[in-house]
């Protein structure tokens, strides 16, 4: 499995990295030019087409076009519109939102093109129902060229169908079910297994009737959930309307040209690249333009011309990204959640934003929205799975795919509870592989779009050359309009009722954290330091406390406008010192692999190794020579913890000592055979002594050093982090590093 996941990682970096995203966006740009910007030319006709509900004609054998779009939106508008946008902002900054919209502009053309081609090449199945999608486009579109193109088209079609089938089990079922189960567990303490069973039953009752019952449900639920989420987010944006212009301006600024006074040139360029890649990737993941999934729903609809169905693809991307993703991003940015909780990402970041703005009501609103998004995504992906299996094996396997989908829903919702840690690891692997399969779906689809682009242009030109009389349409259905208006009214009233029920108003959770204000009010900032950790912090020959951390702390306090108090602490008691508020933070805290429960950390500012120091006359050359030797280590330190966790611990005699300097002194006095200390202390000790010492070429482990704060003191941590970033940008951090390390080894971004 490890080998499979390594291969998956390489492929994922290709399909969701610069190569795949360049092909994705490049195809949209090429088609936009070739088809003369249909996303602009047809935008208003497309809106008119979508809201023009028509009665079914006698000769129509498919579902209504609006129902087809609702089915496609069911799969497209999912948890990615919330968690995906939040992740893009967390990793790429506010500028990622701008690049998400830029990619979506060209994605509107890509979705229009793939829907139009799919409808043009659709076929009837054994029951006389319409089937289509990229697999039919590739087989019958490329196959019509004859020769070598026929087997190439068939191969690409089969690959696409296989990718869809496998992705539907993972991304379409397991991942979505797990999202719902997590929301129900966090919000209402519902057991994951019970959630999985409830979701499976609900989905099973819908899909048992095939596309007909599926379309009837999504036509009601999808418009409701979109309006519900828009109103919920709109309540927040209305309360922060004054901040929106500044947030939008800042997003555009960071998308193209970060402030050089804050970021150095190379860092600024990296930030722009991150914004582009994260924004484009999450945008494509959200609206699925270019992936070829949505056409499998649109081909089932009644229509008079393929281009008219392509209109629905334009509106779908617009609603998904320009509306839903944008308001999600704005909610996160105007509430300032990325500042108050920079450690959060994904759905947790979005949930905190809603809670910051609306308190408990925000949790309810986003939870309901996430549940609707996830369940409808499962329904939409079920149809894609059925279409893929019908193409590969025929309609007789429809029942099998339904059963497998329901099994994956239960497993996805409760994998950890059913199988403990191995099940959780397996489920994580499914998520990662499904993400890759989602990206792989785009490759054969984009190849088909590019190769058949001239055919696509002829179809569009044919539509442009027709008159209104050439395209008969069904009669307007007033009953449909009334039903939609009633549903929209319910979707508007429900979030308003929830806000009123839970008291509404803003619950400024971030104001509960008064750590920064307490420091400012007291006029002093107390740093806890290890006074025997040169060159970070130690007593010099004159009895003065000096070192890198001392200079760093003084500069931070100077910029905050408070007095700097350096408090030496016993390292093994550091947690108690912090918890009992005798100090405000701890300098040179080792960054552990797992998050700390009682502490939050700044970004790491220097890298450290745990190294073995021996005397120059020692016969010890490698770690294998340490067996049976006497080894000294600082008690109560992460170094001691790392030693205990290693295989070496049982092979040596361990002597816990007070600090690193005590360890190194006993090595010098030959009371120890070897000392295990931080590399920073080791290098300083060796440079400061005339005797010869060696550091073994093998280190025990790497670790980063950061500043530690109480878990609830995020305001104070964020202020210090901001100052560290400023010091890195203006060169102050590098100067302090040069003074103590003779080079700039700072790793602050």
VOLUMKOL-237604 format. One line per 8 residues: for each residue x negated, y negated, z negated of C-alpha. Coordinates in steps of 0.05 Angstrom, whole numbers. Layout:
// residues N
X/Y/Z  ...
// end
This chain:
// residues 749
0/0/0  -58/-47/-15  -84/-40/56  -14/-52/84  -7/-116/44  -76/-140/66  -56/-130/138  10/-164/124
-27/-224/94  -69/-232/157  -7/-228/203  32/-275/158  -24/-327/162  -18/-322/237  57/-326/247  69/-378/192
1/-412/201  -24/-461/253  -23/-411/313  49/-389/303  75/-458/284  40/-490/344  74/-440/390  140/-452/356
139/-528/359  103/-529/426  159/-488/457  210/-538/430  170/-596/459  163/-562/527  237/-544/532  257/-615/510
217/-644/568  241/-591/617  314/-598/600  312/-674/592  323/-677/517  389/-640/511  389/-651/435  400/-725/451
440/-721/515  489/-670/488  490/-690/414  557/-727/413  590/-679/463  566/-623/418  597/-655/356  662/-664/394
660/-591/416  649/-565/346  708/-602/315  754/-585/374  790/-523/346  826/-487/403  879/-433/406  856/-365/430
875/-350/502  903/-283/524  841/-266/564  794/-283/506  766/-220/474  714/-252/428  720/-292/364  730/-368/365
667/-409/379  673/-444/311  675/-375/277  612/-356/314  577/-419/290  602/-406/219  572/-336/223  505/-364/247
507/-418/193  522/-365/141  455/-333/156  417/-398/169  441/-440/110  412/-401/52  367/-406/-8  312/-433/38
351/-498/43  340/-507/-32  280/-465/-54  244/-473/14  249/-548/14  226/-552/-58  166/-508/-42  148/-551/18
149/-614/-25  110/-580/-81  55/-557/-33  55/-611/20  80/-672/-17  137/-719/4  107/-724/74  127/-651/86
200/-673/89  185/-719/148  149/-664/186  207/-617/171  254/-665/207  206/-676/265  201/-601/277  277/-595/270
287/-647/325  251/-602/374  282/-541/340  351/-568/361  329/-559/434  299/-490/420  363/-466/387  404/-495/445
361/-458/495  361/-390/461  437/-392/450  449/-412/522  405/-357/550  434/-305/503  506/-321/525  484/-319/598
454/-248/591  504/-218/541  534/-149/553  595/-109/531  585/-51/483  622/16/485  682/-16/450  686/-73/499
658/-124/449  605/-175/467  534/-160/446  473/-203/459  411/-237/433  337/-241/451  334/-165/462  385/-170/518
352/-233/546  284/-198/547  310/-132/577  358/-160/629  326/-228/641  254/-205/650  277/-137/676  312/-171/735
244/-191/761  228/-118/773  159/-85/775  116/-90/712  165/-140/681  218/-87/669  177/-45/619  148/-109/588
217/-137/577  241/-72/547  181/-66/500  190/-138/475  265/-126/466  254/-63/425  201/-98/382  248/-156/369
305/-109/349  259/-71/302  235/-135/269  307/-158/259  328/-92/230  272/-89/179  277/-163/161  352/-155/149
340/-104/94  288/-148/59  299/-222/72  372/-213/91  393/-168/33  343/-155/-23  314/-225/-29  382/-260/-26
413/-211/-77  355/-223/-124  364/-298/-118  437/-291/-139  420/-243/-195  368/-292/-223  417/-350/-221  471/-309/-257
421/-284/-308  391/-353/-323  458/-389/-323  506/-338/-353  462/-281/-379  493/-230/-331  453/-166/-325  416/-159/-258
445/-90/-244  516/-115/-255  502/-173/-209  476/-126/-155  538/-82/-160  585/-142/-157  550/-170/-96  549/-103/-61
624/-93/-73  641/-163/-49  598/-155/14  623/-85/26  696/-108/26  679/-160/78  635/-120/126  678/-57/125
722/-91/177  664/-110/222  658/-177/257  732/-193/254  737/-193/178  667/-223/172  685/-282/216  750/-294/178
713/-299/112  655/-343/135  702/-391/172  731/-407/103  670/-401/58  615/-433/100  649/-502/110  669/-501/37
598/-487/12  567/-540/58  615/-594/36  610/-572/-37  533/-578/-35  534/-644/2  582/-674/-49  542/-646/-108
477/-676/-81  514/-739/-59  535/-753/-131  461/-753/-151  440/-795/-92  495/-846/-107  468/-853/-177  397/-865/-150
415/-905/-88  366/-961/-106  307/-913/-104  323/-882/-36  291/-936/9  225/-933/-30  226/-856/-30  237/-854/46
183/-905/59  134/-867/14  150/-801/50  134/-832/118  71/-864/90  46/-797/63  67/-760/126  20/-800/170
-28/-842/130  -38/-830/55  -61/-891/15  -138/-894/22  -143/-929/-45  -117/-866/-79  -146/-812/-34  -214/-808/0
-215/-800/75  -226/-725/76  -175/-713/22  -124/-757/57  -134/-717/122  -124/-652/84  -60/-679/53  -32/-697/121
-49/-627/148  -16/-595/87  46/-638/97  50/-619/171  40/-544/160  86/-538/99  140/-582/129  141/-547/197
137/-478/166  193/-488/116  235/-525/168  229/-467/217  243/-417/162  305/-455/142  339/-470/209  311/-407/244
303/-445/310  260/-402/355  268/-339/314  324/-313/359  371/-293/303  430/-341/312  444/-323/386  466/-254/363
526/-288/330  541/-338/384  547/-286/440  609/-257/406  649/-321/418  698/-343/472  669/-397/518  676/-426/587
602/-438/600  537/-416/565  515/-488/555  578/-502/515  557/-449/465  488/-480/465  521/-543/438  536/-505/374
462/-489/366  446/-563/368  497/-578/313  474/-518/272  402/-543/266  426/-614/253  471/-592/195  419/-544/167
358/-589/167  378/-661/179  435/-657/130  425/-602/78  349/-599/74  344/-675/75  391/-686/17  356/-631/-22
289/-665/-11  317/-734/-29  348/-707/-94  281/-679/-115  244/-743/-97  292/-795/-126  298/-759/-192  223/-759/-199
221/-685/-217  154/-674/-182  124/-724/-231  158/-699/-294  149/-625/-278  92/-617/-228  83/-545/-248  152/-525/-220
165/-502/-149  220/-468/-109  290/-461/-138  265/-480/-208  242/-548/-182  310/-561/-149  347/-537/-211  307/-584/-256
324/-642/-208  398/-628/-214  392/-622/-290  353/-687/-296  407/-724/-258  471/-690/-283  451/-651/-345  488/-585/-354
536/-601/-297  476/-602/-250  458/-531/-270  529/-508/-255  532/-544/-188  466/-517/-161  480/-447/-188  546/-444/-151
514/-472/-88  457/-421/-91  505/-363/-101  546/-384/-41  484/-395/1  455/-327/-16  519/-286/-7  536/-317/60
465/-306/83  474/-231/68  538/-231/109  505/-265/168  444/-220/167  489/-159/165  515/-177/234  444/-186/259
426/-117/232  487/-86/264  471/-119/331  399/-94/327  417/-22/309  472/-21/363  420/-42/415  370/11/391
415/70/374  486/54/395  550/35/357  555/103/322  502/81/272  543/20/247  565/57/184  493/77/167
468/5/171  525/-18/126  507/33/73  433/16/76  448/-57/69  490/-46/6  435/-3/-24  383/-57/-11
429/-108/-44  431/-68/-109  357/-54/-106  340/-126/-92  382/-151/-149  358/-101/-201  292/-71/-176  253/-93/-237
305/-66/-286  312/1/-249  239/16/-238  201/-29/-287  135/-59/-264  123/-13/-203  193/-30/-177  178/-104/-186
113/-98/-148  147/-59/-93  202/-112/-88  149/-167/-83  117/-129/-26  185/-124/8  193/-199/3  124/-212/32
132/-163/89  202/-190/105  174/-261/108  124/-236/159  177/-199/199  218/-263/201  159/-297/234  145/-239/280
216/-243/307  198/-310/338  141/-283/381  180/-241/432  237/-292/430  191/-350/447  157/-310/501  225/-298/533
244/-371/527  180/-394/561  182/-342/617  256/-354/632  253/-430/623  266/-443/697  327/-397/695  350/-437/634
341/-502/672  385/-476/729  439/-458/679  437/-528/649  437/-560/718  497/-518/736  534/-544/675  514/-616/690
541/-609/761  610/-586/739  669/-631/727  720/-628/671  769/-592/717  718/-537/729  716/-520/654  786/-504/629
794/-505/553  846/-477/506  898/-520/472  882/-558/409  901/-519/346  931/-568/295  939/-512/244  864/-500/244
852/-574/230  900/-574/171  867/-513/141  797/-544/147  820/-609/115  850/-572/56  786/-532/47  744/-595/51
787/-629/-1  777/-570/-49  702/-572/-36  701/-646/-54  743/-641/-116  708/-581/-148  640/-614/-160  675/-677/-185
715/-634/-233  652/-598/-258  616/-665/-271  677/-691/-308  685/-626/-348  612/-624/-370  612/-698/-387  577/-721/-323
527/-776/-330  453/-771/-328  416/-729/-380  346/-757/-377  310/-695/-399  242/-726/-385  255/-780/-438  257/-725/-491
182/-719/-480  153/-779/-518  81/-754/-520  53/-810/-477  93/-863/-514  68/-837/-581  -5/-844/-559  8/-913/-532
45/-935/-595  -10/-908/-641  -64/-941/-599  -110/-880/-601  -119/-815/-563  -150/-758/-603  -191/-708/-563  -209/-641/-595
-278/-617/-574  -327/-561/-588  -388/-599/-615  -435/-541/-598  -421/-535/-523  -476/-572/-486  -474/-607/-437  -398/-614/-445
-397/-637/-518  -452/-630/-571  -491/-666/-625  -557/-696/-601  -620/-706/-641  -593/-771/-670  -530/-737/-695  -487/-770/-641
-431/-733/-605  -449/-735/-531  -435/-697/-467  -394/-696/-404  -327/-688/-439  -344/-747/-485  -358/-794/-427  -296/-767/-391
-251/-778/-452  -277/-849/-462  -263/-867/-390  -193/-838/-393  -177/-877/-457  -206/-941/-427  -160/-936/-368  -101/-921/-414
-119/-980/-458  -124/-940/-523  -180/-923/-571  -217/-858/-559  -224/-811/-620  -268/-750/-612  -250/-696/-663  -298/-636/-669
-257/-572/-681  -271/-499/-698  -258/-467/-631  -222/-406/-657  -173/-452/-693  -160/-497/-633  -88/-473/-622  -70/-490/-694
-104/-558/-690  -62/-575/-629  3/-546/-655  -3/-584/-721  -16/-649/-682  -83/-663/-714  -107/-673/-642  -72/-694/-578
-110/-650/-529  -168/-601/-523  -226/-614/-475  -259/-557/-436  -202/-508/-443  -212/-445/-401  -157/-436/-349  -128/-366/-358
-100/-322/-303  -31/-322/-336  5/-386/-357  -1/-403/-431  63/-403/-472  43/-456/-522  1/-501/-478  2/-537/-411
-62/-555/-374  -87/-610/-330  -116/-592/-262  -184/-559/-271  -243/-607/-265  -303/-560/-265  -318/-487/-250  -354/-444/-301
-381/-373/-302  -391/-325/-360  -464/-306/-354  -514/-262/-391  -577/-297/-417  -640/-257/-435  -711/-277/-456  -764/-281/-403
-800/-219/-431  -737/-177/-431  -733/-112/-391  -659/-124/-379  -648/-138/-305  -577/-116/-290  -511/-106/-327  -523/-31/-326
-585/-43/-370  -541/-72/-426  -517/-5/-451  -536/3/-524  -560/-69/-531  -540/-122/-582  -498/-176/-549  -477/-243/-580
-414/-281/-561  -374/-340/-588  -318/-315/-634  -246/-336/-617  -265/-357/-546  -239/-335/-478  -309/-308/-467  -298/-260/-525
-229/-242/-496  -260/-228/-427  -313/-184/-459  -261/-144/-497  -222/-133/-433  -283/-107/-396  -313/-37/-393  -378/-65/-422
-347/-76/-491  -353/-3/-511  -426/2/-488  -456/-55/-529  -460/-77/-602  -422/-142/-605  -442/-197/-654  -389/-253/-658
-420/-321/-673  -395/-391/-686  -412/-423/-619  -453/-418/-555  -513/-453/-585  -516/-403/-642  -514/-346/-592  -571/-375/-550
-613/-392/-612  -608/-320/-636  -629/-296/-567  -690/-342/-573  -705/-315/-643  -700/-243/-617  -641/-228/-663  -600/-212/-601
-620/-175/-537  -573/-216/-495  -523/-273/-501  -458/-279/-463  -443/-353/-455  -414/-405/-408  -459/-419/-349  -457/-494/-364
-485/-482/-434  -535/-432/-408  -564/-478/-355  -570/-535/-404  -604/-491/-456  -655/-464/-406  -672/-533/-380  -681/-559/-452
-729/-504/-475  -802/-490/-457  -794/-415/-464  -774/-373/-404  -703/-346/-399  -666/-309/-345  -593/-307/-325  -573/-239/-299
-550/-240/-225  -483/-208/-245  -433/-251/-283  -375/-224/-325  -323/-269/-293  -307/-338/-266  -264/-389/-301  -244/-462/-292
-244/-514/-347  -186/-563/-357  -156/-607/-411  -104/-571/-454  -40/-603/-482  19/-579/-522  70/-545/-477  122/-599/-488
73/-658/-477  79/-660/-401  85/-736/-398  17/-744/-431  -12/-688/-387  15/-722/-324  -15/-789/-343  -84/-758/-355
-79/-719/-290  -63/-783/-252  -124/-817/-283  -168/-757/-265  -146/-762/-193  -160/-836/-192  -229/-824/-222  -243/-772/-169
-221/-819/-113  -261/-879/-136  -324/-840/-151  -326/-848/-226  -318/-773/-238  -376/-759/-191  -421/-808/-228  -407/-775/-296
-421/-708/-263  -487/-732/-234  -508/-756/-304  -497/-689/-338  -503/-637/-282  -550/-674/-234  -498/-664/-179  -424/-676/-166
-391/-609/-182  -322/-636/-196  -265/-596/-167  -207/-644/-179  -165/-651/-115
// end
